[in-house]
Amino acid sequence: MQATQSLATPAARPAAAPAARRRRPGTGPIVLAALFALVYAPTVVWFVERWSMGVWWHVHGFVVFPLAFWLARARLKSLPPEPPSSSALGFLFLAPAALLQTLDAMLGFEILSAVSMLLSIAGLSLLLLGTRRAKAIWFPLLFLGFAIPIPLFVARPIHLALRQVAAVSTEGALSFLGYDVHREGFHLRVGPESLEIADACSGFSALMAMLMVGLLLAYMGRARLWRGALLVLLAVPAAIAANLARCVLLSMLIAAFGGGILDTAVHPVSGMFTFAAALGLVLALERLLVPRREVRS
């Protein structure tokens, strides 16, 4: 018996060594991460600068990358273990990413580098995770698109349309409440005081943030497709309604205390109120549209 054990023990040891070697992490991912950080460090700085322009613009961008990372990590942890794999399909994303980064270096149009960065993340996901696992995190990868600030030539018409809606709706609401109000374009006169529905009052940032929240809730709730799509669409009037409430409230405060109140903390705080009110409306819509008994496992 002792001789048999001594023969079995050495035979088992060589089998364990390859397993240990397979578990040893390679230097490839570390090199890729360092190269990615080197190439896109200026792009990250640009992202932060654009997100920091104020609560009226793209402040929601600060939460996009953390949320996408959390969603991707949770999805990957839910998958059964499998051997490491890689997919050459990643180069279909890395090639245009390199082209856009080169064009950005020549033109200085930062948004090209931003798109290049997101394409690189998708390509590296395929290279490092394989097709199956990269496919499993398709939503977090698409969700990263909310981090890119909308170009001004696209955002400007949206701003103008939202300002028009806010001005007309505020005039109607104040008139309904008994105020003496007159409107000329984006300018409102409430009694002796006047105010302008400027870009900061358009509700653009709240609209983008609520579209993001609606899409996120539809995905996490795993609702039926039509319910999820309806939730995302209804996030638009929810954001507009919240911004309208803000404009009406500020107009009433200006009529009562004068235009100087906009130079106080009331103005920025009212912007946070818009986000909170819109978020409450979207969450209420999600409860109505996605009954828990219909959530798919």
C-alpha positions in Angstrom: 0.0 0.0 0.0 2.8 2.4 0.8 4.5 1.8 -2.5 1.3 2.5 -4.4 0.8 5.8 -2.6 4.3 6.9 -3.4 3.8 6.2 -7.1 0.4 8.0 -7.2 1.7 11.1 -5.5 4.3 12.1 -8.1 1.9 11.4 -10.9 -0.6 13.8 -9.5 1.9 16.7 -9.1 2.7 17.3 -12.8 -1.1 17.6 -13.5 -1.4 20.5 -11.0 1.4 22.5 -12.5 -0.2 23.2 -15.9 -3.4 24.3 -14.1 -1.4 26.8 -12.0 0.3 28.1 -15.1 -3.0 28.5 -16.8 -4.3 30.6 -14.0 -1.3 32.9 -14.1 -2.4 36.3 -15.7 -0.5 37.4 -18.8 1.0 40.7 -19.4 -1.1 41.4 -22.5 -4.1 43.0 -20.8 -1.7 45.1 -18.7 0.1 46.4 -21.8 -3.2 47.1 -23.5 -4.6 49.0 -20.5 -1.4 51.1 -20.3 -1.6 51.9 -24.0 -5.3 52.7 -23.8 -4.6 55.1 -20.9 -1.8 56.8 -22.8 -3.7 57.3 -25.9 -7.0 58.5 -24.4 -5.9 60.4 -21.3 -6.5 63.8 -23.1 -10.0 62.5 -24.2 -10.8 61.7 -20.5 -9.8 65.3 -19.6 -12.1 66.6 -22.4 -15.0 64.5 -21.1 -14.6 65.9 -17.6 -14.4 69.5 -18.9 -17.6 69.1 -20.8 -19.4 67.3 -18.0 -18.4 70.1 -15.7 -19.9 72.9 -17.7 -22.9 73.0 -15.3 -26.1 71.2 -14.4 -27.7 72.7 -17.5 -25.6 70.7 -20.0 -24.1 67.2 -19.7 -23.6 66.7 -15.9 -25.1 63.2 -16.2 -22.0 62.1 -18.0 -20.2 61.7 -14.7 -22.3 58.6 -13.8 -22.2 56.9 -17.2 -18.9 55.1 -16.9 -19.4 53.9 -13.3 -22.8 52.6 -14.1 -21.6 50.9 -17.3 -18.8 49.2 -15.4 -21.1 48.1 -12.7 -23.6 46.6 -15.2 -20.9 44.9 -17.1 -19.3 43.4 -14.0 -22.7 42.2 -12.7 -23.5 40.6 -16.0 -20.2 38.8 -16.4 -20.4 37.5 -12.8 -23.7 35.9 -13.6 -22.2 33.9 -16.5 -20.9 30.3 -15.9 -17.1 30.0 -15.8 -15.4 29.2 -19.0 -11.8 29.1 -20.4 -10.3 32.4 -21.5 -11.0 33.2 -25.1 -10.5 36.0 -27.6 -12.2 37.1 -30.8 -10.5 38.7 -33.8 -13.8 40.6 -34.4 -12.4 43.2 -32.0 -10.3 44.5 -34.8 -13.4 45.5 -36.6 -13.9 48.1 -33.9 -10.2 48.9 -33.2 -9.5 49.7 -36.9 -12.1 52.5 -37.2 -11.2 53.6 -33.7 -7.6 54.1 -34.8 -8.7 56.0 -37.9 -10.9 58.4 -35.9 -8.1 59.0 -33.4 -5.8 59.9 -36.2 -8.3 62.2 -37.7 -8.9 63.8 -34.3 -5.1 64.4 -34.0 -5.1 66.3 -37.3 -8.4 68.2 -37.0 -8.6 68.7 -33.2 -12.3 67.8 -33.2 -12.4 66.2 -29.8 -15.6 64.3 -30.3 -13.9 62.1 -32.9 -11.6 60.9 -30.1 -14.5 60.3 -27.8 -16.2 58.0 -30.3 -12.8 56.4 -31.0 -12.5 55.7 -27.2 -15.9 53.9 -27.0 -15.1 51.9 -30.1 -11.8 50.8 -28.6 -13.6 49.7 -25.4 -15.9 47.5 -27.5 -13.0 46.1 -29.5 -10.9 45.4 -26.5 -13.9 43.6 -24.9 -14.0 41.2 -27.8 -10.2 40.7 -27.7 -10.0 40.1 -24.0 -13.4 38.4 -23.3 -14.3 36.6 -26.4 -17.4 36.8 -28.5 -19.8 35.2 -26.0 -18.9 37.2 -23.0 -18.6 40.5 -25.0 -22.0 39.9 -26.4 -23.4 39.4 -22.9 -22.4 43.0 -22.0 -23.8 44.6 -25.2 -26.0 47.0 -23.2 -23.3 48.5 -20.9 -21.2 49.0 -24.1 -24.0 50.9 -25.8 -24.9 52.7 -22.6 -21.4 54.4 -22.8 -22.8 56.5 -25.7 -24.6 58.7 -23.1 -21.1 59.9 -22.0 -20.5 61.7 -25.3 -21.7 65.3 -25.2 -24.1 66.1 -28.0 -22.3 68.3 -30.6 -23.4 71.9 -30.5 -24.8 71.8 -34.1 -27.1 69.0 -33.0 -27.9 70.4 -29.6 -28.7 73.9 -30.7 -32.0 73.1 -32.6 -33.0 70.9 -29.6 -32.3 73.7 -27.2 -34.4 76.1 -29.3 -37.3 73.7 -29.6 -37.3 73.1 -25.8 -37.0 76.8 -25.1 -40.1 77.4 -27.3 -42.1 74.7 -25.5 -41.0 76.1 -22.1 -41.8 79.7 -23.0 -45.3 78.9 -24.4 -46.2 76.5 -21.6 -45.0 78.8 -18.9 -47.0 81.7 -20.3 -50.1 79.5 -20.4 -49.6 78.2 -16.9 -49.0 81.7 -15.4 -52.1 83.0 -17.2 -54.1 80.1 -15.8 -52.9 81.0 -12.3 -54.1 84.6 -12.7 -50.8 86.3 -13.4 -50.6 89.2 -15.9 -48.1 87.7 -18.3 -47.0 88.7 -21.8 -44.6 86.8 -24.1 -42.4 87.9 -26.9 -40.4 85.0 -28.3 -38.4 83.6 -25.3 -39.0 86.7 -23.2 -41.8 86.8 -20.6 -43.1 89.8 -18.7 -44.8 89.0 -15.5 -46.2 92.2 -14.1 -43.4 94.7 -13.9 -40.7 92.0 -14.0 -39.3 90.3 -17.1 -37.3 87.1 -17.7 -35.8 85.1 -20.5 -36.2 81.4 -21.1 -32.5 80.9 -21.9 -30.6 77.7 -22.8 -30.3 77.0 -19.0 -34.1 76.9 -18.8 -34.6 74.6 -21.8 -34.5 71.4 -19.7 -32.0 69.8 -22.2 -29.8 68.3 -19.5 -32.8 66.9 -17.6 -34.1 65.4 -20.9 -30.9 63.6 -21.7 -30.6 62.4 -18.1 -34.1 61.0 -18.1 -33.7 59.3 -21.4 -30.7 57.6 -19.9 -32.6 56.7 -16.7 -35.6 55.4 -18.7 -33.3 53.1 -20.8 -31.5 51.9 -17.7 -34.7 51.0 -15.9 -36.1 49.3 -19.0 -33.0 47.1 -19.2 -32.7 46.4 -15.5 -36.4 45.6 -15.2 -36.2 43.3 -18.2 -39.6 44.4 -19.3 -41.3 43.4 -22.4 -39.9 45.3 -25.4 -43.0 47.5 -26.0 -43.2 48.5 -22.3 -39.5 49.4 -22.2 -39.8 51.4 -25.4 -42.8 53.2 -24.1 -41.0 54.0 -20.8 -38.1 55.6 -22.7 -40.5 57.6 -24.8 -42.4 58.9 -21.8 -39.2 60.0 -20.2 -39.3 62.9 -22.7 -42.6 64.5 -21.5 -41.6 63.7 -17.9 -38.5 65.8 -18.3 -40.4 68.6 -20.1 -43.1 68.7 -17.4 -40.5 68.9 -14.6 -38.7 71.8 -16.4 -42.0 73.5 -16.9 -42.7 73.3 -13.2 -39.3 74.9 -12.5 -39.9 77.7 -15.0 -43.3 78.5 -13.5 -42.0 78.5 -10.0 -39.1 80.8 -10.9 -41.4 83.1 -12.7 -43.6 83.3 -9.6 -40.6 84.0 -7.4 -39.4 86.7 -9.8 -42.9 88.3 -9.7 -42.8 88.3 -5.9 -39.2 89.2 -5.1 -37.8 90.7 -8.3 -35.3 89.5 -10.8 -32.4 89.6 -8.3 -33.5 86.3 -6.9 -31.9 84.6 -10.0 -28.5 85.8 -8.6 -28.9 83.7 -5.5 -28.7 80.0 -4.8 -32.3 79.6 -5.9 -31.4 79.4 -9.5 -29.0 76.5 -9.4 -31.1 74.7 -6.7 -34.1 74.9 -9.0 -32.0 73.0 -11.6 -31.5 70.2 -9.1 -35.2 70.3 -8.4 -35.8 69.7 -12.1 -33.7 66.5 -12.0 -35.4 65.3 -8.8 -38.9 65.9 -10.1 -38.2 64.3 -13.5 -36.6 61.3 -11.8 -39.7 60.9 -9.6 -42.0 61.0 -12.6 -39.9 58.4 -14.5 -39.7 56.1 -11.5 -43.5 56.4 -11.1 -44.0 55.6 -14.8 -41.7 52.6 -14.5 -43.8 51.2 -11.6 -47.0 51.6 -13.8 -45.6 50.3 -17.0 -43.5 47.4 -15.7 -45.7 45.4 -13.3 -43.5 43.1 -11.2 -45.6 40.1 -12.1 -44.6 40.6 -15.8 -40.9 41.1 -15.3 -39.1 38.4 -17.2 -36.5 36.3 -15.4 
